[in-house]
Amino acid sequence: MVLHPDLPAQTAVARRGLPIASRAWIAGLIAWGVAWGVEHAARAGGSWHFFRDGSRILLDPDGVAGGLHLYAAHPELQIGPLAFLAAAPFAAIPGSFSAWSAGAAMLACGAVILVAVGRLSRSTDRILPSSYRWGAVLFLPVWAQLSVQSGHLDDALALTSGVVGLWAVTRDRPILAALAVAAAADSKPWAFGFCALLLALPARRWLLAGAVWLAGVAAAWAPFFLADGRTIDAFHYQIHNSAASALRVLGVGSARTPPWCRTAQLAVGTGLAAIVALRRAPAAVLLMVIGVRLLLDPGTHTYYDAGLVTATLLVDVLLLRRSVPWLTAGAVAMVFVPQATLLGTPAGDGWLRAACLIVALAVGAAAALVPRPEPGASTMMRPRRAAVDAVQAE
C-alpha cells in the first residue's frame, strides 16, 4: 500500500463543513438543550449558595475563618478552589440573576462536551454517528439538571475538563491534557482519578505530562495545606448514607460515610482507569473513575448522574459504536429517572443503581480489553485510521 499522490484532493471531504443532516441535528440538539434549561429555570441554583458563599469566604477572608483557611473552617464545602474562583464573577451578580447566569454558563459547558465528543466520533464523511445523536438527546436533560437546577459548577467544570483532557490525549497534546485533568482535580476532589488519562499518551510524554499535572494540582491545593494543617479534615467530611445508595446494597449500613470510603473510591477508580488507559482505551477512563465513585458513595443526588451519563456517552460513541447508545440509555433509565422522579422505593432504587453501575463498569472494562485496531492506537482512532485507508492505493 502506498500513499496516493492526490492526497490533498482526496482528503478535502474531511475539511468540508458538516452535511445538512448533521447541521439539522446540531440545531435540534441546541433547541433541545435550551428547552430543558428553560424548564429548570424556575428552580435554578438549588445548591448555588455554596458557591456564592464559598467564593466570598475565599476572596474576602475573615481571620482564621476564610481565605486559605477555607477548608479547615468549612469542611462541608466539598468544592475545589478553581470552582470557587470561577464562581466569583457570577456570585457578584445580584439576586436570582446570579444563579441563572451561572446556569447558562454551565449549560454551555455541556455544549463543549458534546462538541469534543462529536469531533472525536466523526468519520471522514463528517456524518455524526447515530450513537452520538441519540446519546446527546439523552445527555442534555441530565446535564440541564446538573447545570441549571442544581447549579453545581464544580462538577460541571470537572466533567468538562475531563472530556477536554481526553480530546487532548487523543491528539497527543500532553501539556493541554495535563492542564485539563489538573483543572478537573482543582474543581472537584473526586476527579483526581482523571490523571490516569495521561497514561494513554505515548510513554515518552509521561514525564512531561505528569510534571505539568502535579504543578497544576499543587498550585491550587498546596497553599491551603501550607496555611492550615486542618485542611486535611475536609477530605474526611462525612455525609448521610442514603437508603437508596449502592453502598447500602453492598452491605454498608452505617448512617454516615465510612472512614475508608473516600480512599477506596480514589484508589479503586484510579486503578481501573489506569488499566484501561494503558490498554489505549482512554474513552473508558471517566467511566471507571465515576462508576466506582458512585458505586461506593453514600450520596445519591441527581446531579451526580450527569457524570455517569457523560462517561457512558463516551464509551457508547467512541468504544462500543453501536447504532443505539444502550449504555447511556440504561444509565438514564435505571439511575437518573428513578432518582429524579422518585417513582420507586429507596431500597429498590439502590438495587437499580448498583446493578447499572456494575454493568456499566463491566462493559467499559470489556470494551477496553478488545484488541486495538492498530498497535499503539486507541479505539477512538478508528476514524483517523479510516481517513488514512481512504487515501491509500495498491
C-alpha positions in Angstrom: 0.0 0.0 0.0 1.4 3.4 -1.0 0.2 6.9 -0.3 -1.9 8.2 -3.2 -0.3 11.3 -4.9 -3.6 13.1 -4.9 -3.8 13.1 -1.1 -5.0 16.8 -0.7 -7.8 16.4 -3.2 -9.0 13.1 -1.7 -9.0 14.4 1.9 -10.9 17.6 1.0 -14.0 15.9 2.3 -12.5 15.8 5.7 -12.1 19.6 5.7 -15.6 20.5 4.4 -18.3 21.6 6.8 -20.9 19.2 8.2 -23.6 17.9 5.8 -27.1 19.3 6.1 -28.4 16.3 8.0 -25.7 16.7 10.7 -26.3 20.5 10.8 -30.0 19.9 11.3 -29.3 17.5 14.2 -27.0 20.1 15.9 -29.7 22.8 15.6 -32.2 20.4 17.1 -29.8 19.5 19.9 -29.3 23.2 20.7 -33.0 23.7 20.9 -33.4 20.6 23.0 -30.8 21.7 25.5 -32.1 25.2 25.7 -35.7 23.9 26.3 -34.5 21.8 29.2 -32.6 24.8 30.6 -35.7 26.9 30.5 -37.8 24.1 32.0 -35.4 24.1 35.1 -35.1 27.9 35.3 -37.8 28.4 37.8 -35.9 26.1 40.2 -32.5 27.4 39.2 -29.5 27.2 41.5 -30.6 24.7 44.2 -27.0 24.5 45.5 -25.7 27.7 44.2 -25.5 29.3 47.7 -22.5 27.0 48.4 -20.6 28.6 45.6 -21.7 32.1 46.3 -20.7 31.9 49.9 -17.6 29.9 49.3 -16.2 32.3 46.8 -16.9 35.2 49.1 -15.2 33.5 52.0 -12.2 32.6 49.8 -11.7 36.1 48.3 -12.8 38.1 51.3 -11.0 36.4 54.2 -12.1 36.9 57.8 -9.2 35.9 60.1 -9.0 32.1 60.6 -12.5 31.5 59.0 -11.7 32.4 55.4 -9.1 32.8 52.8 -6.6 29.9 52.9 -8.4 28.6 56.0 -11.5 28.0 53.9 -11.5 24.2 54.1 -10.3 24.0 57.6 -13.1 26.2 58.8 -15.8 25.0 56.4 -15.2 21.2 55.7 -18.7 21.0 54.4 -17.6 22.8 51.2 -16.5 19.8 49.2 -15.7 22.0 46.3 -12.3 22.7 44.7 -10.7 26.2 44.8 -10.8 26.6 41.0 -14.6 26.2 41.1 -14.9 28.9 43.7 -12.7 31.3 41.6 -14.8 30.5 38.6 -18.0 31.2 40.6 -16.8 34.6 41.8 -18.0 36.7 38.8 -21.4 35.1 38.8 -21.7 35.4 42.6 -21.2 39.2 42.2 -24.4 39.4 40.1 -27.4 40.4 42.4 -30.5 38.3 43.1 -31.7 35.4 41.0 -29.7 36.5 38.0 -26.6 35.1 39.7 -27.9 31.5 39.6 -29.4 32.0 36.1 -26.2 33.3 34.6 -24.2 30.6 36.2 -26.6 28.0 35.0 -26.4 29.3 31.4 -22.6 29.1 31.6 -22.8 25.5 32.9 -25.3 24.6 30.2 -22.6 25.9 27.7 -20.1 23.5 29.3 -22.4 20.7 28.2 -22.2 22.0 24.7 -18.4 21.9 24.9 -18.5 18.3 26.0 -20.8 17.4 23.0 -18.6 19.3 20.6 -15.5 17.5 21.8 -17.2 14.1 21.6 -18.6 14.9 18.2 -15.2 15.8 16.9 -13.8 12.5 18.2 -16.6 10.5 16.7 -16.9 11.8 13.1 -15.8 9.7 10.3 -14.2 11.0 7.1 -17.7 11.9 5.6 -18.3 14.1 8.7 -21.6 12.5 9.4 -22.4 12.3 13.1 -22.9 8.7 14.1 -26.3 7.5 15.4 -24.9 6.6 18.8 -23.8 10.2 19.2 -27.0 11.8 18.1 -29.3 9.8 20.3 -26.8 9.8 23.2 -26.7 13.6 23.1 -30.5 13.6 23.2 -30.3 11.6 26.5 -27.4 13.6 27.8 -28.9 17.1 27.7 -31.8 16.7 30.1 -29.5 15.2 32.7 -26.9 17.9 32.1 -29.6 20.6 32.4 -30.5 19.2 35.8 -26.9 19.5 37.0 -26.2 22.9 35.5 -29.4 24.9 35.9 -31.5 23.2 38.6 -28.7 22.1 40.9 -26.1 24.7 39.9 -23.1 22.5 40.7 -20.3 24.4 39.0 -17.6 22.1 40.4 -19.0 19.0 38.8 -19.6 20.9 35.5 -16.0 22.1 35.4 -14.6 18.7 36.4 -16.5 16.8 33.7 -15.8 19.4 31.0 -12.1 19.4 31.9 -12.0 15.6 31.8 -13.5 15.5 28.3 -11.2 18.2 27.1 -8.3 16.2 28.6 -9.5 13.1 26.7 -9.6 15.1 23.5 -6.1 16.4 24.1 -4.7 12.9 24.8 -6.1 11.6 21.5 -4.4 14.5 19.8 -1.1 13.8 21.5 -1.0 17.2 23.3 0.5 16.3 26.7 0.6 19.8 28.2 -3.0 20.6 27.3 -4.1 17.2 28.5 -2.2 17.6 31.8 -3.6 21.1 32.4 -7.1 19.9 31.7 -7.1 16.9 34.1 -5.4 19.1 36.7 -8.2 21.6 36.3 -10.7 18.8 36.9 -9.0 17.8 40.2 -8.8 21.5 41.2 -12.5 21.8 40.6 -13.7 18.7 42.4 -11.6 16.2 44.6 -13.2 13.1 43.2 -11.8 14.0 39.7 -8.2 13.3 40.8 -8.6 9.9 39.2 -8.8 11.6 35.7 -5.0 11.8 35.9 -5.0 8.2 34.5 -5.8 9.7 31.1 -2.2 10.7 30.8 -1.1 7.1 30.7 -2.8 6.8 27.3 -0.2 9.2 25.9 3.0 7.7 24.4 5.4 6.7 27.2 7.9 9.4 26.2 5.2 12.0 27.1 4.6 10.7 30.6 7.3 12.6 32.5 6.3 16.0 30.9 2.6 15.4 31.4 3.0 14.2 34.9 5.1 17.1 35.9 2.6 19.6 34.4 -0.3 17.8 36.2 1.5 17.8 39.6 2.3 21.5 39.2 -1.3 22.3 38.3 -2.7 20.4 41.2 -0.1 21.8 43.7 -0.7 25.4 42.6 -4.4 25.1 43.5 -4.3 22.9 46.7 -0.9 23.3 48.3 -1.5 26.9 49.6 -4.4 25.7 51.7 -2.4 22.8 53.3 0.6 25.0 53.9 -1.6 27.7 55.5 -3.6 25.4 57.7 -2.9 21.8 58.5 -6.6 21.2 59.4 -7.4 21.4 55.7 -6.9 17.6 55.5 -10.0 17.3 57.7 -12.2 18.4 54.8 -11.2 15.2 52.9 -12.8 13.2 55.7 -16.0 15.1 55.8 -19.0 12.7 56.3 -22.4 12.8 54.7 -25.6 10.8 55.3 -25.6 7.3 53.8 -28.8 7.4 51.7 -31.2 4.5 51.8 -31.1 4.5 48.0 -27.3 4.3 47.8 -25.4 1.5 46.1 -23.2 1.5 49.1 -26.1 0.1 51.2 -26.7 -2.6 48.6 -23.1 -3.6 49.0 -23.8 -4.2 52.7 -22.5 -0.9 54.3 -25.3 0.1 56.6 -23.6 2.8 58.6 -25.6 6.0 59.0 -22.8 8.2 57.6 -19.8 7.9 55.2 -17.4 5.1 56.3 -13.9 6.3 57.1 -12.4 4.2 54.3 -14.9 5.3 51.6 -13.1 8.2 50.0 -9.8 6.4 49.9 -11.3 3.4 48.3 -13.1 5.5 45.7 -9.9 7.1 44.7 -7.7 4.1 44.8 -10.1 1.6 43.0 -11.3 4.1 40.5 -7.9 5.4 39.6 -6.5 1.9 39.4 -9.2 0.7 37.0 -8.8 3.9 35.0 -5.0 3.3 34.7 -5.6 -0.2 33.3 -8.0 0.9 30.6 -5.7 3.9 29.7 -2.7 1.6 29.3 -4.9 -0.5 27.1 -5.1 2.6 24.9 -8.8 3.0 25.6 -8.9 6.4 27.3 -12.6 6.8 26.5 -13.3 4.4 29.3 -11.3 6.3 31.9 -14.1 8.6 33.0 -16.4 5.7 33.4 -14.0 3.8 35.7 -13.5 6.8 37.9 -17.1 8.0 38.1 -18.6 4.5 38.2 -16.5 3.4 41.2 -17.2 6.8 42.9 -21.0 6.3 42.6 -20.9 2.7 43.5 -19.0 3.5 46.8 -20.7 6.8 47.5 -23.3 7.3 50.3 -24.9 10.1 48.4 -27.5 9.8 45.6 -28.1 13.4 44.5 -29.4 13.6 40.9 -26.6 15.9 39.8 -24.2 13.0 40.4 -25.9 11.3 37.4 -24.6 13.8 34.9 -21.1 12.4 35.4 -22.3 8.8 34.8 -24.2 9.8 31.7 -21.2 11.8 30.3 -19.0 8.7 30.9 -21.4 6.2 29.3 -21.8 8.6 26.3 -18.0 8.5 25.7 -18.0 4.7 25.9 -21.1 4.3 23.7 -19.9 6.7 21.0 -16.1 6.1 21.0 -15.7 2.4 22.0 -18.9 0.4 21.5 -20.1 2.2 18.4 -23.5 0.6 18.2 -26.3 2.4 16.4 -28.2 2.8 19.7 -26.4 4.1 22.8 -27.6 1.3 25.1 -25.2 2.0 27.9 -26.3 5.7 28.1 -30.0 4.8 27.8 -29.6 2.3 30.7 -27.9 4.9 32.9 -30.7 7.4 32.3 -33.5 4.8 32.8 -32.1 2.9 35.8 -30.2 5.7 37.7 -31.4 9.2 36.7 -35.1 8.7 36.1 -35.9 6.8 39.4 -34.0 9.3 41.4 -35.4 12.4 39.6 -39.0 11.2 39.7 -39.0 9.3 43.0 -41.1 6.5 41.4 -39.7 3.6 43.4 -38.7 2.7 46.9 -35.3 3.8 48.2 -34.2 0.2 48.5 -35.4 -0.6 45.0 -33.7 2.4 43.6 -30.5 1.4 45.4 -30.6 -2.1 43.7 -31.2 -0.5 40.3 -28.4 1.9 40.9 -25.9 -0.8 42.0 -26.9 -3.1 39.1 -26.5 -0.4 36.5 -23.1 0.8 37.8 -21.7 -2.7 38.0 -22.9 -3.5 34.4 -21.5 -0.2 33.1 -18.1 -0.8 34.7 -18.0 -4.3 33.3 -19.0 -3.2 29.8 -16.5 -0.3 29.9 -13.7 -2.6 31.0 -14.6 -5.3 28.4 -14.6 -2.7 25.7 -11.2 -1.6 26.8 -9.8 -5.1 26.6 -10.7 -5.8 23.0 -7.7 -5.8 20.6 -6.8 -2.3 19.4 -7.3 -1.6 15.6 -3.5 -1.0 15.3 -0.6 -1.1 17.6 -0.4 1.8 20.0 -3.7 3.3 18.9 -6.9 3.7 20.8 -10.3 2.6 19.6 -11.1 6.2 19.2 -8.6 6.4 16.4 -10.6 4.3 14.0 -11.9 7.4 12.1 -8.3 8.6 11.7 -7.3 5.1 10.5 -10.2 5.2 8.1 -9.0 8.5 6.8 -5.6 7.1 6.0 -7.1 4.0 4.4 -9.3 6.1 2.2 -6.3 7.8 0.6 -4.1 4.7 0.0 -3.9 2.6 -3.1 -2.3 -0.6 -4.2 
